[in-house]
């Protein structure tokens, strides 16, 4: 099983943390507000711990469960403390009307994280196409993107421990299109599906 550190103490941190512990992984919670981190660790139970913001995470996999505009600054602040870690960006940089991306260039938060992180860190985009309630209660496919094969293998193993299926979409440049898929899910929630109780997935024809 995996050793996980979660930077953030919001709803996605809680949901991923709960599934991680249920899957037999260890979880450390780190947040700017130490009391929120402690409260979440206590709520998760089963040995979940807290770490001090900005110090070296205990986990081999570090999940940035933050709003998109806080991800790169947090990674930059952690700096060399993330050396050798696998960093998983789960954010969606939505524009104010939720029908496009906040960045106009063909980049992604994950690609910007890779620029800010130590060279020895591996960066993977994952979980951003899944609404929190579906991640909490369902069995959605988890699309991932990254350039580091070993980092992706670690994230795939972690996802499998959650009882979910990881699906590799390619290199880190594909994170831009995963963020676009996040926009598509919001469009479906507002129009074609009409609720948040779904996730994008792959249907394979029988052999």
Order of alpha helices (4+ residues) and beta strands (2+ residues): beta-alpha-beta-alpha-beta-beta-alpha-beta-alpha-beta-alpha-beta-alpha-beta-alpha
